[in-house]
Amino acid sequence: MGLLRVMMPPKFQLLTLLAFAVAMFFLENQIQKLEESRGKLERAIARHEVREIEQRHTQDGQQDVVIIYNRVPKTASTSFTNIAYDLCGKNHYHVLHINTTKNNPVMSIQDQVRFVKNVTEWREMKPAFYHGHVSFLDFTKFGVKKKPIYINVVRDPIERLVSYYYFLRFGDDYRPGLRRRKQGDKKTFDECVSAGGSDCAPEKLWLQIPFFCGHYSECWNVGSPWALEQAKYNLVNEYLLVGVTEELEDFVMMLEAALPRFFRGATDLYKTGKKSHLRRTTEKKPPTRESTAKLQQSAIWKMENEFYEFALEQFQFVRAHAVREKDGELYLLAQNFFYEKIYPKN
């Protein structure tokens, strides 16, 4: 090579070196591409192996999964529950309504034990979706190793109260022939607030906090700061997802992504199904600004609203990391993590 370099003119030596450098650069680039392709192939194989494992675990491990939806009254709970009823046959799970005497959301200690035993040991009913107007119940207090998955929906507290006020008087389009407790009372919500009536008093706003707080006496003490903090704690630590009535479609979409075993097909059903907006309160009239302002002066509204805004902020945080909007349509983000360097190799 040294002799050849001596015999070659400088111009050809330069061209030869340039050609050699280009060839080396091309070779290194190809090697890098091969390394990247090998890495992609390894990741694809790993993802495939993980999917197979996940599918096996989904088929085997989710046969005993239990979801509890301790639904708050007048938060679109019937509309959402009907989706579960429509899907249970196709997705192969059971739906059970928890019907308590006089719709009492607090269970006796003996009923708590019975309920926990039923939920955890009733294998013939698993997988299961339980729903009912029952306050949160902590299963760990009963020595249960595998807890149920809690979900729920909350609503603006004044809107919820107005809806409930008219529901008690006029019912809804779900069972229009059923006689309601306050049927015959034609007084509007505004007239009730103006007269200082008991059915529209600020104390009636105190419901979403105790439903999330649970079966402690302090939860049901109207205006308790401890109950508010306990409700917040349970929301972020004990619930998989808590949606809001005003953004129910997003809630349904995220549940389908997180729990397809139960909610596969729920989003399309919500958008196109006949039952998605089934229950509407009859004769409901929005309150005036004066009525709203009067309720907002109460400490009880401020606490219930604080809890609602806390739930809304948490829901929007979860949604921001799960959903994107494009051309006015929402779509779920693809899986954004993977496994690699899985050893030992098979």
C-alpha positions in Angstrom: 0.0 0.0 0.0 2.9 2.3 0.8 4.5 1.5 -2.6 1.2 2.1 -4.4 0.8 5.4 -2.6 4.3 6.4 -3.8 3.6 5.4 -7.4 0.1 7.1 -7.5 -0.2 10.8 -8.3 -1.4 12.9 -5.4 -4.7 13.6 -7.1 -5.6 9.9 -7.3 -4.3 9.4 -3.7 -6.8 12.0 -2.5 -9.6 10.4 -4.5 -8.7 7.0 -3.2 -8.8 8.2 0.4 -12.1 10.0 -0.2 -13.6 6.9 -1.7 -12.3 4.8 1.3 -13.8 7.3 3.8 -17.2 7.3 2.0 -17.1 3.5 1.9 -16.4 3.4 5.7 -19.1 5.9 6.4 -21.6 3.9 4.3 -20.6 0.7 6.1 -20.9 2.2 9.5 -24.3 3.6 8.6 -25.4 0.2 7.5 -24.1 -1.4 10.6 -26.0 1.2 12.7 -29.2 0.6 10.7 -28.8 -3.1 11.3 -28.3 -2.5 15.0 -31.5 -0.4 15.1 -33.4 -3.0 13.1 -32.2 -5.7 15.5 -33.3 -3.5 18.5 -36.7 -3.0 16.9 -37.0 -6.7 16.2 -36.1 -7.6 19.8 -38.6 -5.0 21.1 -41.3 -6.4 18.7 -40.6 -9.9 19.9 -40.7 -8.8 23.5 -44.0 -7.0 23.0 -45.5 -10.0 21.3 -44.4 -12.2 24.2 -45.8 -9.7 26.7 -49.1 -9.6 24.9 -49.4 -13.3 24.9 -48.6 -13.3 28.7 -51.1 -10.5 29.2 -53.8 -12.2 27.2 -53.3 -15.4 29.2 -53.5 -13.4 32.5 -56.5 -11.5 31.2 -58.3 -14.7 30.4 -57.3 -16.4 33.6 -56.8 -13.6 36.1 -59.8 -11.4 35.3 -62.4 -14.1 35.9 -62.7 -13.1 39.5 -62.5 -9.3 39.0 -65.3 -7.3 40.7 -66.2 -3.7 39.9 -68.3 -1.6 42.4 -70.0 1.5 41.2 -71.4 3.1 44.3 -73.5 5.5 42.3 -74.4 9.0 43.6 -78.1 9.8 42.8 -78.7 12.1 39.9 -75.3 12.0 38.3 -76.3 10.2 35.1 -75.8 6.9 36.9 -78.8 5.1 35.3 -77.6 6.1 31.8 -74.1 4.7 32.5 -75.4 1.6 34.3 -77.5 0.7 31.3 -74.3 0.5 29.2 -73.1 -2.2 31.6 -76.3 -4.1 31.3 -76.2 -3.9 27.5 -72.6 -5.2 27.4 -72.7 -7.9 30.1 -74.0 -10.7 27.7 -71.5 -10.0 25.0 -68.5 -9.4 27.3 -69.5 -12.3 29.6 -69.8 -10.8 33.1 -72.6 -10.4 35.6 -74.4 -7.1 36.7 -75.9 -6.9 40.1 -78.0 -4.1 41.6 -77.4 -3.4 45.3 -80.9 -2.5 46.5 -80.9 -1.3 50.1 -84.0 -0.7 52.2 -85.3 2.8 51.7 -82.2 3.5 49.6 -80.1 3.9 52.8 -76.5 4.3 51.7 -75.1 3.2 55.1 -75.1 -0.6 55.8 -75.3 -2.1 59.3 -72.1 -3.8 60.5 -73.7 -7.2 59.9 -74.7 -6.3 56.4 -71.2 -5.0 55.7 -69.8 -8.4 56.6 -72.4 -10.2 54.5 -71.8 -7.9 51.5 -68.0 -8.3 51.7 -68.4 -12.1 51.9 -70.8 -12.1 49.0 -68.6 -10.0 46.7 -65.4 -11.9 47.5 -66.7 -15.5 47.7 -69.7 -15.6 45.2 -67.7 -17.3 42.5 -70.7 -18.1 40.3 -71.3 -14.3 39.9 -67.7 -13.5 38.8 -66.6 -11.4 37.0 -69.1 -8.9 38.3 -70.3 -5.3 38.1 -72.1 -4.2 41.3 -74.0 -0.9 41.3 -76.2 0.8 43.9 -76.6 3.9 46.0 -74.2 2.8 48.7 -71.4 4.8 50.4 -67.8 3.6 50.0 -66.9 0.5 52.0 -63.3 -0.3 52.8 -62.8 -4.0 52.1 -59.4 -4.1 53.8 -61.0 -3.7 57.2 -62.5 -7.2 56.7 -59.2 -8.9 56.0 -59.8 -9.2 52.3 -56.6 -9.6 50.2 -58.1 -8.8 46.8 -60.2 -5.6 46.8 -62.8 -4.8 44.2 -62.2 -2.0 41.7 -64.2 1.1 42.6 -65.5 3.6 40.0 -67.9 6.5 40.3 -69.2 9.7 38.7 -69.8 13.1 40.3 -71.7 16.2 39.2 -71.8 19.9 39.9 -73.5 20.0 43.4 -76.2 22.6 42.6 -77.1 21.0 39.3 -77.3 17.6 41.0 -79.6 19.0 43.7 -81.9 20.8 41.2 -82.2 17.6 39.2 -83.1 15.6 42.3 -85.6 18.2 43.4 -87.6 18.0 40.2 -87.1 14.2 40.0 -88.9 13.8 43.3 -91.9 15.8 42.0 -92.1 14.8 38.3 -90.0 11.7 37.9 -88.2 11.1 34.6 -88.6 9.5 31.2 -87.2 6.1 32.4 -90.4 5.1 34.4 -92.8 7.9 33.7 -95.8 6.2 35.2 -94.2 5.7 38.6 -95.6 8.0 41.4 -92.8 9.9 43.1 -92.6 10.9 46.7 -93.3 14.7 46.2 -95.7 14.3 43.3 -98.3 17.0 43.2 -95.9 19.7 44.6 -95.7 22.2 41.8 -93.4 24.6 43.6 -90.3 25.5 41.5 -86.8 25.2 42.8 -86.5 29.0 42.8 -89.7 29.3 44.8 -88.4 26.8 47.3 -85.1 28.7 47.7 -86.9 32.0 48.1 -89.2 30.5 50.8 -86.3 28.8 52.6 -87.8 25.3 52.0 -86.2 22.2 53.4 -86.0 20.3 50.1 -83.6 22.9 48.6 -81.7 23.8 51.8 -77.9 23.8 51.6 -77.9 20.7 53.8 -79.3 18.8 50.9 -76.1 19.4 49.0 -74.2 17.2 51.4 -74.2 13.9 49.5 -71.2 13.4 47.3 -68.7 13.9 50.1 -70.3 11.3 52.4 -70.7 8.8 49.5 -67.0 8.9 49.0 -66.1 9.3 52.6 -67.8 6.0 53.6 -69.2 4.3 56.6 -67.8 6.5 59.4 -70.1 8.6 61.5 -68.2 11.8 60.8 -68.8 11.3 57.1 -72.5 12.1 57.6 -72.0 15.1 59.9 -73.0 17.9 57.5 -70.2 20.3 56.9 -67.4 18.2 58.4 -63.9 19.2 57.2 -62.7 15.7 58.2 -65.3 14.1 55.9 -64.1 16.3 53.0 -60.5 15.3 53.4 -61.4 11.6 53.8 -63.5 11.8 50.6 -60.6 13.3 48.7 -58.2 10.6 50.1 -60.5 7.8 49.0 -61.1 9.3 45.6 -57.4 9.2 44.7 -56.4 6.1 46.6 -59.4 3.8 46.4 -61.0 4.6 43.0 -59.6 3.5 39.7 -61.5 6.3 37.9 -64.0 9.0 38.9 -65.7 10.8 36.0 -68.0 13.8 35.9 -71.5 13.9 34.5 -70.7 16.8 32.2 -68.0 14.7 30.4 -69.5 11.2 30.6 -68.4 10.2 27.1 -64.7 10.7 28.1 -65.3 8.7 31.2 -66.8 5.8 29.2 -63.9 5.9 26.7 -61.2 5.7 29.4 -63.0 2.8 31.1 -63.1 0.9 27.9 -59.3 1.4 27.4 -58.5 0.5 31.0 -61.0 -2.3 31.5 -61.8 -3.8 28.1 -62.9 -7.1 29.8 -66.0 -5.2 30.9 -66.3 -2.2 28.7 -65.3 -3.3 25.2 -67.7 -1.6 22.8 -69.0 0.9 25.5 -67.9 4.1 23.6 -69.7 3.2 20.4 -72.7 2.1 22.5 -72.7 5.4 24.3 -72.6 7.4 21.1 -75.1 5.3 19.1 -77.1 3.3 21.5 -80.7 4.0 22.4 -80.1 3.9 26.1 -77.0 6.2 26.3 -79.1 9.2 27.4 -82.0 7.3 28.6 -82.9 9.0 31.9 -83.9 12.7 31.8 -85.7 14.5 34.7 -89.1 15.8 33.7 -90.1 19.4 34.1 -86.7 20.5 35.3 -86.1 24.3 35.2 -82.7 25.8 35.6 -82.3 27.9 38.8 -82.0 31.7 38.5 -78.7 33.4 39.4 -80.3 34.7 42.6 -81.1 31.1 43.8 -77.6 29.9 42.8 -75.9 32.8 44.5 -77.9 32.2 47.7 -76.9 28.5 47.8 -73.2 29.5 47.1 -73.1 31.6 50.2 -73.3 28.5 52.4 -70.3 26.8 53.8 -71.8 23.4 52.8 -71.8 24.4 49.1 -68.3 25.6 49.3 -67.1 22.2 50.7 -69.2 20.1 48.2 -68.0 22.3 45.4 -64.4 22.0 46.6 -64.8 18.2 46.4 -66.4 18.4 42.9 -63.6 20.6 41.6 -61.0 18.3 43.2 -62.6 15.3 41.4 -62.8 17.3 38.1 -59.2 18.3 38.3 -58.1 14.7 38.9 -60.3 13.4 36.1 -58.9 16.0 33.7 -55.3 15.1 34.7 -56.0 11.4 34.0 -57.6 12.3 30.7 -54.8 14.5 29.6 -52.4 11.5 29.9 -54.8 9.1 28.1 -56.6 11.0 25.4 -55.9 13.4 22.6 -58.2 15.5 20.4 -57.9 15.7 16.7 -60.3 17.4 14.3 -62.9 17.6 17.0 -62.7 13.8 17.7 -61.1 12.2 20.8 -58.8 9.2 20.4 -56.9 7.2 23.0 -53.1 7.3 23.1 -51.3 4.1 22.1 -49.2 2.2 24.6 -46.3 4.4 25.5 -44.1 1.9 27.3 -42.5 -1.4 26.4 -40.2 -4.1 27.8 -36.7 -5.0 26.7 -33.7 -7.0 27.7 -35.9 -9.8 28.9 -33.8 -12.6 30.3 -33.2 -15.5 30.3 -33.8 -16.0 26.6 -35.9 -18.9 25.6 
